Amino acid sequence: MDLLHEIFVVLAVAAGVVFFFQKIRIPSIVGFLIAGIAAGPSGLKIIADPEDVEVLSEIGILLLLFSIGLEFSLKQLFSIRKAVVVGGTVQVLLTAAAGFACGEIAGRPLNESVLIGILVALSSTAVILKILQQRSEVDTPQGRTTLGILIFQDLLVVPAMLIVPVLGGASDSGGDPWYLLL
């Protein structure tokens, strides 16, 4: 299947899923995520090639980042910088600690517990942005602060991506790649 045809198929699946999700009052962004999972190699295998899935996911991420960028300017972010840095740091540390503790309680190796903490600490900006839009809270003080903290989390993805391979290389489970630890 060529890329354009795959994009069309994914959009058709997404349209059906999003229509259903709107009827049951679940944010459409969740529908897009579920449609992507359903159409991919782990679901209905409509798009079976992992390289094609990677290309489509990158396109999706670019579109999501573009939509977030339309909602928030650097000037607005700078005006609430203290709340963003302090609130974002506290939120990320507490959530990562809770995820780490869950991993430890479940008896996972140290590196897996750290990975769980990192994954739990990073929220989905796109999902929360859509919810704020549906509630008309994007331009409220709490909406702006929430978006600022989410952008702070998004910036932490870069160091997290650098840490994940190190965690996989230090596996206590016999040197399995990090993605097999999930």
C-alpha positions as CSV (number, residue, x, y, z in Angstrom):
1,M,0.0,0.0,0.0
2,D,1.4,3.4,-0.8
3,L,1.6,6.1,1.9
4,L,-1.3,8.2,0.5
5,H,-3.6,5.2,0.5
6,E,-2.6,4.3,4.0
7,I,-3.2,7.9,5.2
8,F,-6.7,7.7,3.6
9,V,-7.4,4.3,5.3
10,V,-6.3,5.5,8.7
11,L,-8.4,8.7,8.3
12,A,-11.4,6.7,7.4
13,V,-11.0,4.4,10.4
14,A,-10.4,7.4,12.6
15,A,-13.5,9.2,11.3
16,G,-15.7,6.2,12.3
17,V,-14.1,5.8,15.7
18,V,-14.2,9.5,16.4
19,F,-17.9,9.7,15.4
20,F,-18.7,6.9,17.8
21,F,-16.6,8.4,20.6
22,Q,-18.3,11.8,20.2
23,K,-21.7,10.1,20.6
24,I,-20.6,8.6,23.9
25,R,-18.9,11.9,25.0
26,I,-15.2,10.7,24.9
27,P,-12.7,13.2,23.6
28,S,-12.0,12.7,19.9
29,I,-8.2,12.7,20.5
30,V,-8.7,9.4,22.4
31,G,-10.6,8.1,19.3
32,F,-7.7,9.0,17.1
33,L,-5.3,7.1,19.3
34,I,-7.5,4.1,19.4
35,A,-8.0,4.2,15.6
36,G,-4.2,4.3,15.2
37,I,-3.8,1.3,17.4
38,A,-6.6,-0.6,15.7
39,A,-5.3,0.1,12.2
40,G,-1.7,-0.8,13.1
41,P,0.3,-4.0,13.2
42,S,-0.9,-4.8,16.7
43,G,-4.6,-4.5,15.8
44,L,-6.4,-5.2,12.5
45,K,-3.1,-5.0,10.6
46,I,-4.6,-2.6,8.0
47,I,-1.1,-1.1,8.0
48,A,1.2,-3.9,8.8
49,D,4.6,-2.4,8.0
50,P,6.2,-0.9,11.1
51,E,8.1,1.7,9.0
52,D,4.8,3.0,7.5
53,V,3.4,3.2,11.1
54,E,6.4,5.2,12.1
55,V,6.0,7.6,9.2
56,L,2.2,8.0,9.9
57,S,2.9,8.5,13.6
58,E,5.4,11.2,12.9
59,I,2.9,13.0,10.7
60,G,0.4,12.7,13.5
61,I,2.8,14.1,16.1
62,L,3.7,17.0,13.8
63,L,0.0,17.9,13.4
64,L,-0.6,17.6,17.2
65,L,2.4,19.9,17.9
66,F,1.1,22.3,15.4
67,S,-2.3,22.5,17.0
68,I,-0.8,23.0,20.4
69,G,1.4,25.7,19.0
70,L,-1.6,27.5,17.7
71,E,-3.1,27.6,21.2
72,F,-0.1,28.9,23.1
73,S,2.5,31.5,22.5
74,L,6.0,31.9,24.0
75,K,4.9,35.3,25.4
76,Q,2.1,33.6,27.3
77,L,4.4,30.9,28.5
78,F,7.0,33.4,29.7
79,S,4.3,35.4,31.6
80,I,3.6,32.3,33.8
81,R,7.1,30.9,33.8
82,K,7.3,30.6,37.6
83,A,4.1,28.6,37.9
84,V,5.2,26.5,34.9
85,V,8.7,25.6,36.2
86,V,7.7,25.1,39.9
87,G,4.4,23.4,39.2
88,G,5.8,21.3,36.3
89,T,8.8,20.2,38.4
90,V,6.7,19.3,41.4
91,Q,4.2,17.4,39.2
92,V,6.8,15.5,37.3
93,L,8.8,14.5,40.3
94,L,5.7,13.4,42.4
95,T,4.2,11.5,39.5
96,A,7.5,9.9,38.6
97,A,8.0,8.9,42.2
98,A,4.5,7.3,42.3
99,G,5.2,5.4,39.1
100,F,8.6,4.3,40.4
101,A,7.0,3.1,43.7
102,C,4.4,1.1,41.8
103,G,7.1,-0.6,39.8
104,E,9.0,-1.4,43.0
105,I,5.9,-2.7,44.8
106,A,5.2,-4.9,41.7
107,G,8.7,-6.3,42.1
108,R,10.1,-5.0,38.9
109,P,13.9,-4.4,38.5
110,L,15.2,-1.0,39.3
111,N,15.6,0.1,35.7
112,E,12.1,-0.9,34.9
113,S,10.7,0.9,37.9
114,V,12.5,4.1,36.7
115,L,11.1,3.7,33.2
116,I,7.6,3.3,34.6
117,G,8.1,6.4,36.7
118,I,9.2,8.4,33.6
119,L,6.3,7.1,31.5
120,V,3.7,7.9,34.1
121,A,5.1,11.4,34.6
122,L,4.6,12.5,31.0
123,S,1.0,13.4,30.3
124,S,-0.6,13.7,26.9
125,T,-0.7,17.4,26.0
126,A,-2.9,16.7,23.1
127,V,-5.6,14.9,25.1
128,I,-5.7,17.5,27.8
129,L,-5.6,20.4,25.3
130,K,-8.7,18.9,23.6
131,I,-10.5,18.5,26.9
132,L,-9.7,22.2,27.8
133,Q,-11.0,23.2,24.3
134,Q,-14.2,21.3,24.8
135,R,-14.8,23.0,28.2
136,S,-13.8,26.4,26.8
137,E,-11.1,26.7,29.5
138,V,-8.0,27.3,27.3
139,D,-8.0,31.0,27.9
140,T,-8.7,30.8,31.6
141,P,-5.9,31.2,34.1
142,Q,-6.0,27.5,35.1
143,G,-6.1,26.5,31.4
144,R,-3.0,28.5,30.6
145,T,-1.2,27.2,33.6
146,T,-2.1,23.7,32.8
147,L,-0.9,24.1,29.2
148,G,2.3,25.6,30.4
149,I,3.0,22.7,32.7
150,L,2.2,20.3,29.9
151,I,4.6,22.1,27.6
152,F,7.2,21.8,30.4
153,Q,6.6,18.1,30.4
154,D,6.9,17.9,26.7
155,L,10.3,19.5,26.9
156,L,11.3,16.8,29.4
157,V,10.7,14.2,26.8
158,V,14.2,14.9,25.3
159,P,16.2,14.0,28.4
160,A,13.8,11.0,29.0
161,M,14.6,9.7,25.5
162,L,18.3,9.9,26.4
163,I,17.7,8.0,29.6
164,V,15.6,5.1,28.2
165,P,18.4,3.4,26.2
166,V,20.6,3.6,29.3
167,L,17.9,1.9,31.3
168,G,17.6,-0.8,28.6
169,G,21.3,-1.5,28.6
170,A,21.4,-1.8,32.4
171,S,18.6,-4.4,32.4
172,D,18.5,-6.8,35.3
173,S,16.5,-9.2,33.2
174,G,19.4,-10.6,31.2
175,G,20.1,-7.7,28.8
176,D,16.8,-7.6,27.0
177,P,16.1,-4.5,24.9
178,W,14.2,-1.8,26.9
179,Y,11.0,-2.2,24.8
180,L,10.7,-5.9,25.9
181,L,10.6,-4.7,29.5
182,L,7.2,-3.1,29.1
